[in-house]
């Protein structure tokens, strides 16, 4: 695609160099993320509702942006459950590595563009935004979230316990510390696991 050469080299960080040598959104990685989400959903279902009731599937429909045109049909669902006990019907939505909250773009896109935005040239970012259809205001909202909201979250507190010395900016700092073939997968799994711990601690309180 015209302009893709602007993505290489990104800078000296290993994860940036790795991203310059392969597509930013790898369909194999998306399948790995889907498998992780299925595991997270199965664990949530096995735990059941806090009232002791059985959880039934009650997924949220999603139309994620930023991925390949042909994805597994499950990518159009955010896994969620509802208690079967009449009078309870409490929702149980496990953390996801495919979605970040209610954001319409795939979590991989949010993570990568947010990280690449830190220190990247306007021209390079224009190419990235064009490739994924993300406008400047959306990227700015993501940046505001990582800079102003995320540092006050329980997820951030737990991440700093698990990754000693982590100080930001996020998500670039964590990506730079991950020494794995697919650092984005590791980062998303860390975020999901910390979100799960934070949620369970909140319910216990």
KETOR-239481 format. One line per 2 residues: number of its first residue (from 1); their letters; for each residue x, y, z of C-alpha. Coordinates in steps of 0.5 Angstrom, whole numbers, plus 2048, in hexadecimal, padded with zeros to 3 digits. Example, Ala and Ser with C-alpha at 12.3 -4.5 7.8 and 13.67 -1.06 7.14 Angstrom:
1 = AS = 819 7F7 810; 81B 7FE 80E
//
This chain:
1 = XX = 800 800 800; 803 807 7FE
3 = XX = 806 80A 804; 807 804 808
5 = XX = 80F 805 808; 80E 80B 80C
7 = XX = 80D 806 812; 814 803 811
9 = XX = 818 804 815; 814 807 81B
11 = XX = 819 808 820; 81E 804 824
13 = XX = 819 800 829; 819 7F9 827
15 = XX = 811 7F8 827; 811 7FE 822
17 = XX = 817 7FB 81E; 813 7F5 81E
19 = XX = 80C 7F8 81C; 810 7FB 816
21 = XX = 812 7F4 813; 80A 7F1 813
23 = XX = 803 7F4 812; 801 7F8 818
25 = XX = 7FB 7F3 819; 7FC 7EC 818
27 = XX = 7F6 7E7 817; 7FA 7E2 81B
29 = XX = 7FB 7E7 821; 7F3 7E8 820
31 = XX = 7F2 7E1 821; 7F6 7E0 827
33 = XX = 7F3 7E6 82A; 7EC 7E3 829
35 = XX = 7EE 7DC 82C; 7F1 7E0 832
37 = XX = 7EA 7E3 833; 7E6 7DD 832
39 = XX = 7EB 7DA 838; 7E9 7E0 83C
41 = XX = 7E2 7DF 83B; 7E2 7D8 83C
43 = XX = 7E5 7DA 843; 7E0 7DF 845
45 = XX = 7DA 7DA 843; 7DD 7D5 847
47 = XX = 7DE 7DA 84D; 7D6 7DB 84D
49 = XX = 7D3 7E1 84F; 7D4 7E4 856
51 = XX = 7CD 7E2 859; 7CF 7DA 857
53 = XX = 7CB 7DA 851; 7CD 7D7 84A
55 = XX = 7CF 7DC 844; 7CC 7DC 83E
57 = XX = 7CF 7DF 837; 7CC 7E6 836
59 = XX = 7D2 7E9 831; 7D2 7F0 82F
61 = XX = 7D2 7F1 827; 7D8 7F5 825
63 = XX = 7DA 7F7 81E; 7E2 7F8 81F
65 = XX = 7E6 7FD 81B; 7ED 7FD 818
67 = XX = 7ED 7F5 817; 7ED 7F1 811
69 = XX = 7E7 7F1 80D; 7E6 7E9 80E
71 = XX = 7E6 7E7 815; 7E4 7E2 81A
73 = XX = 7DC 7E3 81B; 7DE 7E3 822
75 = XX = 7E1 7EA 821; 7DA 7ED 821
77 = XX = 7D9 7EB 828; 7DB 7ED 82F
79 = XX = 7DB 7E7 833; 7D6 7E8 839
81 = XX = 7D1 7E5 83E; 7CB 7E6 842
83 = XX = 7C9 7E2 848; 7C4 7DD 847
85 = XX = 7C1 7DE 84E; 7BA 7E2 84E
87 = XX = 7BB 7E8 852; 7C2 7E9 851
89 = XX = 7C4 7E9 849; 7CA 7EC 84B
91 = XX = 7CF 7ED 845; 7D6 7EA 845
93 = XX = 7DA 7ED 83F; 7E1 7EA 83F
95 = XX = 7E7 7EE 83D; 7E9 7EE 836
97 = XX = 7F0 7EE 832; 7EC 7F0 82C
99 = XX = 7E8 7F6 82E; 7EA 7FC 833
101 = XX = 7E4 7FE 836; 7DE 801 831
103 = XX = 7E3 803 82C; 7E1 801 825
105 = XX = 7E8 800 823; 7EC 7F9 824
107 = XX = 7F0 7F9 82A; 7F6 7F8 826
109 = XX = 7F5 7FE 822; 7F4 802 828
111 = XX = 7FA 800 82B; 7FF 800 825
113 = XX = 7FD 807 823; 7FD 80A 82A
115 = XX = 804 807 82B; 806 809 824
117 = XX = 803 810 825; 808 811 82B
119 = XX = 80E 815 827; 80C 813 820
121 = XX = 80C 819 81A; 805 81C 818
123 = XX = 807 819 811; 808 812 813
125 = XX = 801 812 818; 7FD 815 812
127 = XX = 7FF 80E 80E; 7FD 80A 814
129 = XX = 7F7 80E 815; 7F5 80D 80E
131 = XX = 7F7 805 80E; 7F2 804 814
133 = XX = 7ED 809 812; 7EE 80D 819
135 = XX = 7ED 814 819; 7F2 819 81D
137 = XX = 7EC 81B 823; 7EC 813 824
139 = XX = 7F3 812 825; 7F3 818 829
141 = XX = 7EE 815 82E; 7F2 80F 82F
143 = XX = 7F8 813 830; 7F4 817 836
145 = XX = 7F1 811 839; 7F8 80E 839
147 = XX = 7FB 814 83C; 7F6 817 841
149 = XX = 7F1 811 842; 7F5 80B 842
151 = XX = 7FA 80D 848; 7F5 80D 84D
153 = XX = 7F2 806 84B; 7F2 800 850
155 = XX = 7F5 7FD 849; 7FB 801 849
157 = XX = 7FC 800 850; 7FC 7F9 84F
159 = XX = 801 7F9 849; 806 7FD 84D
161 = XX = 806 7F7 852; 807 7F2 84D
163 = XX = 80C 7F6 849; 811 7FA 84E
165 = XX = 813 800 84B; 80E 801 846
167 = XX = 80C 809 846; 80A 80A 83F
169 = XX = 808 80D 83A; 803 808 839
171 = XX = 802 803 835; 809 804 832
173 = XX = 80D 803 838; 80A 7FC 839
175 = XX = 80B 7FA 832; 812 7FC 833
177 = XX = 813 7F8 839; 810 7F2 836
179 = XX = 815 7ED 833; 810 7E9 82F
181 = XX = 80F 7E7 827; 808 7EA 828
183 = XX = 809 7F0 82D; 802 7F3 82C
185 = XX = 7FF 7EC 82E; 802 7EC 834
187 = XX = 800 7F3 836; 7F9 7F2 834
189 = XX = 7F9 7EC 839; 7FD 7EF 83E
191 = XX = 7F7 7F5 83E; 7F2 7F0 83E
193 = XX = 7F4 7EC 844; 7F5 7F2 848
195 = XX = 7EE 7F4 846; 7EC 7EE 848
197 = XX = 7EF 7EE 84F; 7ED 7F5 850
199 = XX = 7E6 7F3 84E; 7E6 7ED 853
201 = XX = 7E9 7F1 859; 7E3 7F6 858
203 = XX = 7DE 7F1 858; 7E1 7EE 85E
205 = X = 7E1 7F5 862
//
